Amino acid sequence: MRYTNYFSSLVKEQGPPHLNPDQFKRMMNIVFLEGMIAGMEKIKVTEKSQTYQYDILIFKQNQVLTQLTGNLHPNRLIREMYQISNG
């Protein structure tokens, strides 16, 4: 939960980010996807009989996460989001 933890600490230190609606939505989608992936990872550990199905789902969600983040470091990502928001 690389991005979620970074965003969480940022909000604790500085308050809610001032992003335009599209970038705020992007941030929330990133947080959601990371939570969903973490949940599937936990289920995969307990459901040993169908791990391949979870591997496929996790892989697909990681692809979406990569599209949203560009695999940027969380600090660079939030700077990009601020830059897009402020034109």
PDB file of N, CA, C and O in Angstrom:
ATOM      1  N   MET A   1       0.841  -1.177   0.000  1.00  0.00           N
ATOM      2  CA  MET A   1       0.000   0.000   0.000  1.00  0.00           C
ATOM      3  C   MET A   1       0.893   1.250   0.000  1.00  0.00           C
ATOM      4  O   MET A   1       0.771   2.149   0.832  1.00  0.00           O
ATOM      5  N   ARG A   2       1.756   1.245  -0.941  1.00  0.00           N
ATOM      6  CA  ARG A   2       2.775   2.276  -1.086  1.00  0.00           C
ATOM      7  C   ARG A   2       2.171   3.676  -1.216  1.00  0.00           C
ATOM      8  O   ARG A   2       2.561   4.591  -0.491  1.00  0.00           O
ATOM      9  N   TYR A   3       1.242   3.836  -2.117  1.00  0.00           N
ATOM     10  CA  TYR A   3       0.650   5.151  -2.353  1.00  0.00           C
ATOM     11  C   TYR A   3      -0.326   5.532  -1.246  1.00  0.00           C
ATOM     12  O   TYR A   3      -0.362   6.685  -0.817  1.00  0.00           O
ATOM     13  N   THR A   4      -1.107   4.577  -0.790  1.00  0.00           N
ATOM     14  CA  THR A   4      -2.089   4.843   0.261  1.00  0.00           C
ATOM     15  C   THR A   4      -1.402   5.341   1.519  1.00  0.00           C
ATOM     16  O   THR A   4      -1.847   6.317   2.124  1.00  0.00           O
ATOM     17  N   ASN A   5      -0.324   4.684   1.921  1.00  0.00           N
ATOM     18  CA  ASN A   5       0.396   5.109   3.119  1.00  0.00           C
ATOM     19  C   ASN A   5       0.979   6.509   2.943  1.00  0.00           C
ATOM     20  O   ASN A   5       0.954   7.317   3.871  1.00  0.00           O
ATOM     21  N   TYR A   6       1.497   6.788   1.767  1.00  0.00           N
ATOM     22  CA  TYR A   6       2.052   8.120   1.509  1.00  0.00           C
ATOM     23  C   TYR A   6       0.954   9.177   1.539  1.00  0.00           C
ATOM     24  O   TYR A   6       1.112  10.214   2.184  1.00  0.00           O
ATOM     25  N   PHE A   7      -0.152   8.927   0.852  1.00  0.00           N
ATOM     26  CA  PHE A   7      -1.261   9.882   0.838  1.00  0.00           C
ATOM     27  C   PHE A   7      -1.794  10.104   2.251  1.00  0.00           C
ATOM     28  O   PHE A   7      -2.112  11.232   2.625  1.00  0.00           O
ATOM     29  N   SER A   8      -1.889   9.044   3.027  1.00  0.00           N
ATOM     30  CA  SER A   8      -2.389   9.135   4.395  1.00  0.00           C
ATOM     31  C   SER A   8      -1.491  10.017   5.249  1.00  0.00           C
ATOM     32  O   SER A   8      -1.975  10.878   5.984  1.00  0.00           O
ATOM     33  N   SER A   9      -0.197   9.803   5.152  1.00  0.00           N
ATOM     34  CA  SER A   9       0.719  10.631   5.945  1.00  0.00           C
ATOM     35  C   SER A   9       0.690  12.081   5.474  1.00  0.00           C
ATOM     36  O   SER A   9       0.815  12.999   6.285  1.00  0.00           O
ATOM     37  N   LEU A  10       0.527  12.291   4.190  1.00  0.00           N
ATOM     38  CA  LEU A  10       0.447  13.644   3.644  1.00  0.00           C
ATOM     39  C   LEU A  10      -0.788  14.375   4.186  1.00  0.00           C
ATOM     40  O   LEU A  10      -0.706  15.544   4.565  1.00  0.00           O
ATOM     41  N   VAL A  11      -1.919  13.688   4.220  1.00  0.00           N
ATOM     42  CA  VAL A  11      -3.155  14.292   4.729  1.00  0.00           C
ATOM     43  C   VAL A  11      -3.023  14.590   6.224  1.00  0.00           C
ATOM     44  O   VAL A  11      -3.489  15.631   6.688  1.00  0.00           O
ATOM     45  N   LYS A  12      -2.397  13.693   6.975  1.00  0.00           N
ATOM     46  CA  LYS A  12      -2.201  13.927   8.413  1.00  0.00           C
ATOM     47  C   LYS A  12      -1.347  15.149   8.664  1.00  0.00           C
ATOM     48  O   LYS A  12      -1.624  15.922   9.582  1.00  0.00           O
ATOM     49  N   GLU A  13      -0.305  15.338   7.854  1.00  0.00           N
ATOM     50  CA  GLU A  13       0.626  16.444   8.041  1.00  0.00           C
ATOM     51  C   GLU A  13       0.105  17.767   7.496  1.00  0.00           C
ATOM     52  O   GLU A  13       0.285  18.809   8.125  1.00  0.00           O
ATOM     53  N   GLN A  14      -0.548  17.735   6.319  1.00  0.00           N
ATOM     54  CA  GLN A  14      -0.881  18.968   5.613  1.00  0.00           C
ATOM     55  C   GLN A  14      -2.371  19.189   5.400  1.00  0.00           C
ATOM     56  O   GLN A  14      -2.769  20.231   4.880  1.00  0.00           O
ATOM     57  N   GLY A  15      -3.188  18.242   5.785  1.00  0.00           N
ATOM     58  CA  GLY A  15      -4.616  18.346   5.535  1.00  0.00           C
ATOM     59  C   GLY A  15      -4.944  17.816   4.151  1.00  0.00           C
ATOM     60  O   GLY A  15      -4.060  17.347   3.434  1.00  0.00           O
ATOM     61  N   PRO A  16      -6.217  17.888   3.774  1.00  0.00           N
ATOM     62  CA  PRO A  16      -6.623  17.357   2.474  1.00  0.00           C
ATOM     63  C   PRO A  16      -5.931  18.070   1.320  1.00  0.00           C
ATOM     64  O   PRO A  16      -5.747  19.286   1.363  1.00  0.00           O
ATOM     65  N   PRO A  17      -5.549  17.325   0.293  1.00  0.00           N
ATOM     66  CA  PRO A  17      -4.877  17.961  -0.849  1.00  0.00           C
ATOM     67  C   PRO A  17      -5.855  18.802  -1.664  1.00  0.00           C
ATOM     68  O   PRO A  17      -7.037  18.478  -1.776  1.00  0.00           O
ATOM     69  N   HIS A  18      -5.344  19.865  -2.215  1.00  0.00           N
ATOM     70  CA  HIS A  18      -6.160  20.750  -3.062  1.00  0.00           C
ATOM     71  C   HIS A  18      -5.957  20.333  -4.518  1.00  0.00           C
ATOM     72  O   HIS A  18      -5.137  20.896  -5.244  1.00  0.00           O
ATOM     73  N   LEU A  19      -6.727  19.335  -4.912  1.00  0.00           N
ATOM     74  CA  LEU A  19      -6.646  18.803  -6.265  1.00  0.00           C
ATOM     75  C   LEU A  19      -7.949  19.081  -6.999  1.00  0.00           C
ATOM     76  O   LEU A  19      -9.002  19.222  -6.377  1.00  0.00           O
ATOM     77  N   ASN A  20      -7.874  19.158  -8.326  1.00  0.00           N
ATOM     78  CA  ASN A  20      -9.110  19.295  -9.085  1.00  0.00           C
ATOM     79  C   ASN A  20      -9.880  17.973  -8.988  1.00  0.00           C
ATOM     80  O   ASN A  20      -9.307  16.957  -8.595  1.00  0.00           O
ATOM     81  N   PRO A  21     -11.150  17.973  -9.334  1.00  0.00           N
ATOM     82  CA  PRO A  21     -11.958  16.757  -9.172  1.00  0.00           C
ATOM     83  C   PRO A  21     -11.390  15.521  -9.879  1.00  0.00           C
ATOM     84  O   PRO A  21     -11.464  14.418  -9.338  1.00  0.00           O
ATOM     85  N   ASP A  22     -10.828  15.689 -11.071  1.00  0.00           N
ATOM     86  CA  ASP A  22     -10.274  14.539 -11.791  1.00  0.00           C
ATOM     87  C   ASP A  22      -9.077  13.931 -11.056  1.00  0.00           C
ATOM     88  O   ASP A  22      -8.952  12.710 -10.965  1.00  0.00           O
ATOM     89  N   GLN A  23      -8.207  14.785 -10.539  1.00  0.00           N
ATOM     90  CA  GLN A  23      -7.028  14.280  -9.834  1.00  0.00           C
ATOM     91  C   GLN A  23      -7.406  13.708  -8.464  1.00  0.00           C
ATOM     92  O   GLN A  23      -6.792  12.745  -8.005  1.00  0.00           O
ATOM     93  N   PHE A  24      -8.401  14.290  -7.820  1.00  0.00           N
ATOM     94  CA  PHE A  24      -8.872  13.727  -6.549  1.00  0.00           C
ATOM     95  C   PHE A  24      -9.474  12.343  -6.791  1.00  0.00           C
ATOM     96  O   PHE A  24      -9.255  11.416  -6.011  1.00  0.00           O
ATOM     97  N   LYS A  25     -10.228  12.215  -7.870  1.00  0.00           N
ATOM     98  CA  LYS A  25     -10.796  10.917  -8.243  1.00  0.00           C
ATOM     99  C   LYS A  25      -9.681   9.915  -8.523  1.00  0.00           C
ATOM    100  O   LYS A  25      -9.764   8.757  -8.113  1.00  0.00           O
ATOM    101  N   ARG A  26      -8.657  10.352  -9.209  1.00  0.00           N
ATOM    102  CA  ARG A  26      -7.502   9.498  -9.491  1.00  0.00           C
ATOM    103  C   ARG A  26      -6.865   9.013  -8.184  1.00  0.00           C
ATOM    104  O   ARG A  26      -6.544   7.832  -8.046  1.00  0.00           O
ATOM    105  N   MET A  27      -6.687   9.920  -7.238  1.00  0.00           N
ATOM    106  CA  MET A  27      -6.106   9.550  -5.953  1.00  0.00           C
ATOM    107  C   MET A  27      -6.978   8.538  -5.222  1.00  0.00           C
ATOM    108  O   MET A  27      -6.469   7.567  -4.661  1.00  0.00           O
ATOM    109  N   MET A  28      -8.280   8.758  -5.227  1.00  0.00           N
ATOM    110  CA  MET A  28      -9.194   7.834  -4.551  1.00  0.00           C
ATOM    111  C   MET A  28      -9.204   6.465  -5.235  1.00  0.00           C
ATOM    112  O   MET A  28      -9.302   5.440  -4.561  1.00  0.00           O
ATOM    113  N   ASN A  29      -9.105   6.441  -6.556  1.00  0.00           N
ATOM    114  CA  ASN A  29      -9.038   5.170  -7.282  1.00  0.00           C
ATOM    115  C   ASN A  29      -7.766   4.406  -6.930  1.00  0.00           C
ATOM    116  O   ASN A  29      -7.791   3.181  -6.803  1.00  0.00           O
ATOM    117  N   ILE A  30      -6.665   5.116  -6.773  1.00  0.00           N
ATOM    118  CA  ILE A  30      -5.403   4.489  -6.389  1.00  0.00           C
ATOM    119  C   ILE A  30      -5.538   3.865  -4.999  1.00  0.00           C
ATOM    120  O   ILE A  30      -5.132   2.723  -4.785  1.00  0.00           O
ATOM    121  N   VAL A  31      -6.102   4.610  -4.071  1.00  0.00           N
ATOM    122  CA  VAL A  31      -6.295   4.105  -2.704  1.00  0.00           C
ATOM    123  C   VAL A  31      -7.216   2.883  -2.723  1.00  0.00           C
ATOM    124  O   VAL A  31      -6.942   1.889  -2.051  1.00  0.00           O
ATOM    125  N   PHE A  32      -8.287   2.956  -3.480  1.00  0.00           N
ATOM    126  CA  PHE A  32      -9.221   1.831  -3.579  1.00  0.00           C
ATOM    127  C   PHE A  32      -8.539   0.589  -4.149  1.00  0.00           C
ATOM    128  O   PHE A  32      -8.676  -0.507  -3.605  1.00  0.00           O
ATOM    129  N   LEU A  33      -7.803   0.768  -5.250  1.00  0.00           N
ATOM    130  CA  LEU A  33      -7.144  -0.371  -5.890  1.00  0.00           C
ATOM    131  C   LEU A  33      -6.118  -1.015  -4.965  1.00  0.00           C
ATOM    132  O   LEU A  33      -6.032  -2.240  -4.886  1.00  0.00           O
ATOM    133  N   GLU A  34      -5.345  -0.194  -4.270  1.00  0.00           N
ATOM    134  CA  GLU A  34      -4.361  -0.768  -3.356  1.00  0.00           C
ATOM    135  C   GLU A  34      -5.046  -1.548  -2.231  1.00  0.00           C
ATOM    136  O   GLU A  34      -4.557  -2.602  -1.825  1.00  0.00           O
ATOM    137  N   GLY A  35      -6.159  -1.046  -1.732  1.00  0.00           N
ATOM    138  CA  GLY A  35      -6.904  -1.767  -0.708  1.00  0.00           C
ATOM    139  C   GLY A  35      -7.472  -3.070  -1.236  1.00  0.00           C
ATOM    140  O   GLY A  35      -7.437  -4.094  -0.554  1.00  0.00           O
ATOM    141  N   MET A  36      -7.990  -3.031  -2.438  1.00  0.00           N
ATOM    142  CA  MET A  36      -8.558  -4.229  -3.048  1.00  0.00           C
ATOM    143  C   MET A  36      -7.465  -5.277  -3.288  1.00  0.00           C
ATOM    144  O   MET A  36      -7.675  -6.462  -3.029  1.00  0.00           O
ATOM    145  N   ILE A  37      -6.325  -4.851  -3.773  1.00  0.00           N
ATOM    146  CA  ILE A  37      -5.220  -5.770  -4.013  1.00  0.00           C
ATOM    147  C   ILE A  37      -4.750  -6.390  -2.690  1.00  0.00           C
ATOM    148  O   ILE A  37      -4.503  -7.594  -2.619  1.00  0.00           O
ATOM    149  N   ALA A  38      -4.629  -5.569  -1.654  1.00  0.00           N
ATOM    150  CA  ALA A  38      -4.215  -6.094  -0.343  1.00  0.00           C
ATOM    151  C   ALA A  38      -5.225  -7.111   0.179  1.00  0.00           C
ATOM    152  O   ALA A  38      -4.839  -8.130   0.751  1.00  0.00           O
ATOM    153  N   GLY A  39      -6.507  -6.844  -0.012  1.00  0.00           N
ATOM    154  CA  GLY A  39      -7.543  -7.780   0.410  1.00  0.00           C
ATOM    155  C   GLY A  39      -7.461  -9.097  -0.342  1.00  0.00           C
ATOM    156  O   GLY A  39      -7.602 -10.166   0.253  1.00  0.00           O
ATOM    157  N   MET A  40      -7.233  -9.024  -1.651  1.00  0.00           N
ATOM    158  CA  MET A  40      -7.112 -10.246  -2.447  1.00  0.00           C
ATOM    159  C   MET A  40      -5.870 -11.037  -2.049  1.00  0.00           C
ATOM    160  O   MET A  40      -5.890 -12.268  -2.055  1.00  0.00           O
ATOM    161  N   GLU A  41      -4.798 -10.342  -1.705  1.00  0.00           N
ATOM    162  CA  GLU A  41      -3.579 -11.022  -1.256  1.00  0.00           C
ATOM    163  C   GLU A  41      -3.851 -11.802   0.033  1.00  0.00           C
ATOM    164  O   GLU A  41      -3.373 -12.924   0.193  1.00  0.00           O
ATOM    165  N   LYS A  42      -4.616 -11.210   0.948  1.00  0.00           N
ATOM    166  CA  LYS A  42      -4.958 -11.891   2.204  1.00  0.00           C
ATOM    167  C   LYS A  42      -5.847 -13.104   1.951  1.00  0.00           C
ATOM    168  O   LYS A  42      -5.650 -14.162   2.548  1.00  0.00           O
ATOM    169  N   ILE A  43      -6.821 -12.944   1.067  1.00  0.00           N
ATOM    170  CA  ILE A  43      -7.702 -14.065   0.735  1.00  0.00           C
ATOM    171  C   ILE A  43      -6.900 -15.183   0.091  1.00  0.00           C
ATOM    172  O   ILE A  43      -7.116 -16.358   0.390  1.00  0.00           O
ATOM    173  N   LYS A  44      -5.984 -14.828  -0.782  1.00  0.00           N
ATOM    174  CA  LYS A  44      -5.165 -15.816  -1.482  1.00  0.00           C
ATOM    175  C   LYS A  44      -4.394 -16.689  -0.492  1.00  0.00           C
ATOM    176  O   LYS A  44      -4.226 -17.887  -0.717  1.00  0.00           O
ATOM    177  N   VAL A  45      -3.937 -16.097   0.586  1.00  0.00           N
ATOM    178  CA  VAL A  45      -3.187 -16.847   1.597  1.00  0.00           C
ATOM    179  C   VAL A  45      -4.095 -17.866   2.292  1.00  0.00           C
ATOM    180  O   VAL A  45      -3.662 -18.980   2.587  1.00  0.00           O
ATOM    181  N   THR A  46      -5.341 -17.493   2.553  1.00  0.00           N
ATOM    182  CA  THR A  46      -6.247 -18.406   3.257  1.00  0.00           C
ATOM    183  C   THR A  46      -6.916 -19.406   2.328  1.00  0.00           C
ATOM    184  O   THR A  46      -7.203 -20.528   2.747  1.00  0.00           O
ATOM    185  N   GLU A  47      -7.170 -19.036   1.093  1.00  0.00           N
ATOM    186  CA  GLU A  47      -7.810 -19.912   0.103  1.00  0.00           C
ATOM    187  C   GLU A  47      -6.749 -20.539  -0.784  1.00  0.00           C
ATOM    188  O   GLU A  47      -6.549 -20.100  -1.917  1.00  0.00           O
ATOM    189  N   LYS A  48      -6.088 -21.530  -0.299  1.00  0.00           N
ATOM    190  CA  LYS A  48      -4.977 -22.117  -1.035  1.00  0.00           C
ATOM    191  C   LYS A  48      -5.414 -22.924  -2.258  1.00  0.00           C
ATOM    192  O   LYS A  48      -4.592 -23.209  -3.128  1.00  0.00           O
ATOM    193  N   SER A  49      -6.675 -23.291  -2.337  1.00  0.00           N
ATOM    194  CA  SER A  49      -7.123 -24.137  -3.438  1.00  0.00           C
ATOM    195  C   SER A  49      -7.284 -23.387  -4.762  1.00  0.00           C
ATOM    196  O   SER A  49      -7.214 -24.006  -5.824  1.00  0.00           O
ATOM    197  N   GLN A  50      -7.496 -22.082  -4.723  1.00  0.00           N
ATOM    198  CA  GLN A  50      -7.746 -21.342  -5.962  1.00  0.00           C
ATOM    199  C   GLN A  50      -6.843 -20.120  -6.082  1.00  0.00           C
ATOM    200  O   GLN A  50      -7.289 -19.052  -6.502  1.00  0.00           O
ATOM    201  N   THR A  51      -5.586 -20.279  -5.717  1.00  0.00           N
ATOM    202  CA  THR A  51      -4.677 -19.134  -5.734  1.00  0.00           C
ATOM    203  C   THR A  51      -4.476 -18.567  -7.133  1.00  0.00           C
ATOM    204  O   THR A  51      -4.300 -17.359  -7.290  1.00  0.00           O
ATOM    205  N   TYR A  52      -4.499 -19.426  -8.155  1.00  0.00           N
ATOM    206  CA  TYR A  52      -4.279 -18.935  -9.517  1.00  0.00           C
ATOM    207  C   TYR A  52      -5.347 -17.914  -9.928  1.00  0.00           C
ATOM    208  O   TYR A  52      -5.050 -16.963 -10.650  1.00  0.00           O
ATOM    209  N   GLN A  53      -6.588 -18.111  -9.469  1.00  0.00           N
ATOM    210  CA  GLN A  53      -7.643 -17.150  -9.814  1.00  0.00           C
ATOM    211  C   GLN A  53      -7.350 -15.790  -9.193  1.00  0.00           C
ATOM    212  O   GLN A  53      -7.555 -14.753  -9.824  1.00  0.00           O
ATOM    213  N   TYR A  54      -6.872 -15.801  -7.961  1.00  0.00           N
ATOM    214  CA  TYR A  54      -6.525 -14.535  -7.312  1.00  0.00           C
ATOM    215  C   TYR A  54      -5.301 -13.912  -7.963  1.00  0.00           C
ATOM    216  O   TYR A  54      -5.216 -12.690  -8.080  1.00  0.00           O
ATOM    217  N   ASP A  55      -4.353 -14.738  -8.387  1.00  0.00           N
ATOM    218  CA  ASP A  55      -3.171 -14.213  -9.075  1.00  0.00           C
ATOM    219  C   ASP A  55      -3.570 -13.448 -10.331  1.00  0.00           C
ATOM    220  O   ASP A  55      -3.015 -12.388 -10.619  1.00  0.00           O
ATOM    221  N   ILE A  56      -4.525 -13.981 -11.070  1.00  0.00           N
ATOM    222  CA  ILE A  56      -4.992 -13.318 -12.293  1.00  0.00           C
ATOM    223  C   ILE A  56      -5.673 -11.996 -11.950  1.00  0.00           C
ATOM    224  O   ILE A  56      -5.404 -10.976 -12.585  1.00  0.00           O
ATOM    225  N   LEU A  57      -6.551 -12.009 -10.952  1.00  0.00           N
ATOM    226  CA  LEU A  57      -7.244 -10.782 -10.545  1.00  0.00           C
ATOM    227  C   LEU A  57      -6.265  -9.737 -10.027  1.00  0.00           C
ATOM    228  O   LEU A  57      -6.371  -8.556 -10.358  1.00  0.00           O
ATOM    229  N   ILE A  58      -5.314 -10.181  -9.214  1.00  0.00           N
ATOM    230  CA  ILE A  58      -4.309  -9.258  -8.666  1.00  0.00           C
ATOM    231  C   ILE A  58      -3.475  -8.666  -9.790  1.00  0.00           C
ATOM    232  O   ILE A  58      -3.183  -7.470  -9.783  1.00  0.00           O
ATOM    233  N   PHE A  59      -3.095  -9.478 -10.737  1.00  0.00           N
ATOM    234  CA  PHE A  59      -2.311  -9.003 -11.870  1.00  0.00           C
ATOM    235  C   PHE A  59      -3.064  -7.923 -12.646  1.00  0.00           C
ATOM    236  O   PHE A  59      -2.505  -6.881 -12.987  1.00  0.00           O
ATOM    237  N   LYS A  60      -4.339  -8.189 -12.918  1.00  0.00           N
ATOM    238  CA  LYS A  60      -5.148  -7.223 -13.676  1.00  0.00           C
ATOM    239  C   LYS A  60      -5.302  -5.909 -12.919  1.00  0.00           C
ATOM    240  O   LYS A  60      -5.218  -4.837 -13.518  1.00  0.00           O
ATOM    241  N   GLN A  61      -5.526  -5.982 -11.610  1.00  0.00           N
ATOM    242  CA  GLN A  61      -5.687  -4.761 -10.820  1.00  0.00           C
ATOM    243  C   GLN A  61      -4.363  -4.007 -10.714  1.00  0.00           C
ATOM    244  O   GLN A  61      -4.348  -2.777 -10.687  1.00  0.00           O
ATOM    245  N   ASN A  62      -3.257  -4.739 -10.654  1.00  0.00           N
ATOM    246  CA  ASN A  62      -1.952  -4.082 -10.645  1.00  0.00           C
ATOM    247  C   ASN A  62      -1.689  -3.355 -11.960  1.00  0.00           C
ATOM    248  O   ASN A  62      -1.028  -2.317 -11.976  1.00  0.00           O
ATOM    249  N   GLN A  63      -2.198  -3.895 -13.050  1.00  0.00           N
ATOM    250  CA  GLN A  63      -2.059  -3.208 -14.341  1.00  0.00           C
ATOM    251  C   GLN A  63      -2.814  -1.881 -14.320  1.00  0.00           C
ATOM    252  O   GLN A  63      -2.304  -0.866 -14.794  1.00  0.00           O
ATOM    253  N   VAL A  64      -4.020  -1.889 -13.773  1.00  0.00           N
ATOM    254  CA  VAL A  64      -4.812  -0.657 -13.679  1.00  0.00           C
ATOM    255  C   VAL A  64      -4.101   0.338 -12.771  1.00  0.00           C
ATOM    256  O   VAL A  64      -4.041   1.530 -13.075  1.00  0.00           O
ATOM    257  N   LEU A  65      -3.567  -0.146 -11.665  1.00  0.00           N
ATOM    258  CA  LEU A  65      -2.829   0.721 -10.739  1.00  0.00           C
ATOM    259  C   LEU A  65      -1.624   1.349 -11.432  1.00  0.00           C
ATOM    260  O   LEU A  65      -1.337   2.531 -11.242  1.00  0.00           O
ATOM    261  N   THR A  66      -0.932   0.567 -12.222  1.00  0.00           N
ATOM    262  CA  THR A  66       0.225   1.080 -12.964  1.00  0.00           C
ATOM    263  C   THR A  66      -0.200   2.148 -13.961  1.00  0.00           C
ATOM    264  O   THR A  66       0.513   3.134 -14.150  1.00  0.00           O
ATOM    265  N   GLN A  67      -1.349   1.966 -14.599  1.00  0.00           N
ATOM    266  CA  GLN A  67      -1.849   2.982 -15.531  1.00  0.00           C
ATOM    267  C   GLN A  67      -2.140   4.288 -14.804  1.00  0.00           C
ATOM    268  O   GLN A  67      -1.882   5.368 -15.335  1.00  0.00           O
ATOM    269  N   LEU A  68      -2.674   4.192 -13.596  1.00  0.00           N
ATOM    270  CA  LEU A  68      -3.019   5.396 -12.833  1.00  0.00           C
ATOM    271  C   LEU A  68      -1.793   6.106 -12.266  1.00  0.00           C
ATOM    272  O   LEU A  68      -1.769   7.332 -12.166  1.00  0.00           O
ATOM    273  N   THR A  69      -0.775   5.329 -11.897  1.00  0.00           N
ATOM    274  CA  THR A  69       0.377   5.911 -11.214  1.00  0.00           C
ATOM    275  C   THR A  69       1.591   6.094 -12.102  1.00  0.00           C
ATOM    276  O   THR A  69       2.467   6.901 -11.792  1.00  0.00           O
ATOM    277  N   GLY A  70       1.656   5.363 -13.196  1.00  0.00           N
ATOM    278  CA  GLY A  70       2.841   5.401 -14.041  1.00  0.00           C
ATOM    279  C   GLY A  70       4.070   4.856 -13.330  1.00  0.00           C
ATOM    280  O   GLY A  70       5.197   5.099 -13.762  1.00  0.00           O
ATOM    281  N   ASN A  71       3.861   4.125 -12.248  1.00  0.00           N
ATOM    282  CA  ASN A  71       4.942   3.599 -11.404  1.00  0.00           C
ATOM    283  C   ASN A  71       5.847   4.698 -10.862  1.00  0.00           C
ATOM    284  O   ASN A  71       7.014   4.455 -10.552  1.00  0.00           O
ATOM    285  N   LEU A  72       5.308   5.900 -10.750  1.00  0.00           N
ATOM    286  CA  LEU A  72       6.076   6.998 -10.167  1.00  0.00           C
ATOM    287  C   LEU A  72       6.184   6.810  -8.663  1.00  0.00           C
ATOM    288  O   LEU A  72       5.322   6.193  -8.037  1.00  0.00           O
ATOM    289  N   HIS A  73       7.242   7.345  -8.098  1.00  0.00           N
ATOM    290  CA  HIS A  73       7.362   7.376  -6.645  1.00  0.00           C
ATOM    291  C   HIS A  73       6.186   8.211  -6.124  1.00  0.00           C
ATOM    292  O   HIS A  73       5.793   9.181  -6.771  1.00  0.00           O
ATOM    293  N   PRO A  74       5.620   7.852  -4.969  1.00  0.00           N
ATOM    294  CA  PRO A  74       4.450   8.593  -4.468  1.00  0.00           C
ATOM    295  C   PRO A  74       4.656  10.103  -4.395  1.00  0.00           C
ATOM    296  O   PRO A  74       3.736  10.869  -4.679  1.00  0.00           O
ATOM    297  N   ASN A  75       5.856  10.533  -4.018  1.00  0.00           N
ATOM    298  CA  ASN A  75       6.140  11.967  -3.941  1.00  0.00           C
ATOM    299  C   ASN A  75       6.052  12.625  -5.321  1.00  0.00           C
ATOM    300  O   ASN A  75       5.482  13.707  -5.462  1.00  0.00           O
ATOM    301  N   ARG A  76       6.607  11.979  -6.315  1.00  0.00           N
ATOM    302  CA  ARG A  76       6.551  12.517  -7.680  1.00  0.00           C
ATOM    303  C   ARG A  76       5.131  12.482  -8.223  1.00  0.00           C
ATOM    304  O   ARG A  76       4.711  13.391  -8.940  1.00  0.00           O
ATOM    305  N   LEU A  77       4.390  11.428  -7.878  1.00  0.00           N
ATOM    306  CA  LEU A  77       3.013  11.315  -8.345  1.00  0.00           C
ATOM    307  C   LEU A  77       2.158  12.451  -7.805  1.00  0.00           C
ATOM    308  O   LEU A  77       1.415  13.079  -8.559  1.00  0.00           O
ATOM    309  N   ILE A  78       2.254  12.722  -6.505  1.00  0.00           N
ATOM    310  CA  ILE A  78       1.423  13.784  -5.935  1.00  0.00           C
ATOM    311  C   ILE A  78       1.830  15.144  -6.501  1.00  0.00           C
ATOM    312  O   ILE A  78       0.977  16.009  -6.705  1.00  0.00           O
ATOM    313  N   ARG A  79       3.132  15.342  -6.759  1.00  0.00           N
ATOM    314  CA  ARG A  79       3.549  16.596  -7.406  1.00  0.00           C
ATOM    315  C   ARG A  79       2.950  16.717  -8.806  1.00  0.00           C
ATOM    316  O   ARG A  79       2.515  17.796  -9.210  1.00  0.00           O
ATOM    317  N   GLU A  80       2.930  15.611  -9.539  1.00  0.00           N
ATOM    318  CA  GLU A  80       2.318  15.619 -10.869  1.00  0.00           C
ATOM    319  C   GLU A  80       0.832  15.952 -10.771  1.00  0.00           C
ATOM    320  O   GLU A  80       0.303  16.722 -11.573  1.00  0.00           O
ATOM    321  N   MET A  81       0.174  15.368  -9.789  1.00  0.00           N
ATOM    322  CA  MET A  81      -1.256  15.608  -9.619  1.00  0.00           C
ATOM    323  C   MET A  81      -1.529  17.071  -9.263  1.00  0.00           C
ATOM    324  O   MET A  81      -2.485  17.662  -9.767  1.00  0.00           O
ATOM    325  N   TYR A  82      -0.693  17.658  -8.396  1.00  0.00           N
ATOM    326  CA  TYR A  82      -0.834  19.080  -8.085  1.00  0.00           C
ATOM    327  C   TYR A  82      -0.595  19.934  -9.320  1.00  0.00           C
ATOM    328  O   TYR A  82      -1.325  20.893  -9.572  1.00  0.00           O
ATOM    329  N   GLN A  83       0.430  19.582 -10.091  1.00  0.00           N
ATOM    330  CA  GLN A  83       0.747  20.342 -11.297  1.00  0.00           C
ATOM    331  C   GLN A  83      -0.404  20.304 -12.306  1.00  0.00           C
ATOM    332  O   GLN A  83      -0.740  21.327 -12.902  1.00  0.00           O
ATOM    333  N   ILE A  84      -0.996  19.149 -12.493  1.00  0.00           N
ATOM    334  CA  ILE A  84      -2.132  19.031 -13.410  1.00  0.00           C
ATOM    335  C   ILE A  84      -3.315  19.836 -12.881  1.00  0.00           C
ATOM    336  O   ILE A  84      -4.027  20.481 -13.650  1.00  0.00           O
ATOM    337  N   SER A  85      -3.524  19.796 -11.567  1.00  0.00           N
ATOM    338  CA  SER A  85      -4.654  20.506 -10.970  1.00  0.00           C
ATOM    339  C   SER A  85      -4.526  22.021 -11.090  1.00  0.00           C
ATOM    340  O   SER A  85      -5.518  22.730 -11.256  1.00  0.00           O
ATOM    341  N   ASN A  86      -3.294  22.500 -11.004  1.00  0.00           N
ATOM    342  CA  ASN A  86      -3.077  23.956 -11.020  1.00  0.00           C
ATOM    343  C   ASN A  86      -2.699  24.485 -12.387  1.00  0.00           C
ATOM    344  O   ASN A  86      -2.365  25.660 -12.534  1.00  0.00           O
ATOM    345  N   GLY A  87      -2.753  23.622 -13.384  1.00  0.00           N
ATOM    346  CA  GLY A  87      -2.526  24.052 -14.764  1.00  0.00           C
ATOM    347  C   GLY A  87      -1.128  24.386 -15.000  1.00  0.00           C
ATOM    348  O   GLY A  87      -0.764  24.767 -16.113  1.00  0.00           O
TER     349      GLY A  87
END
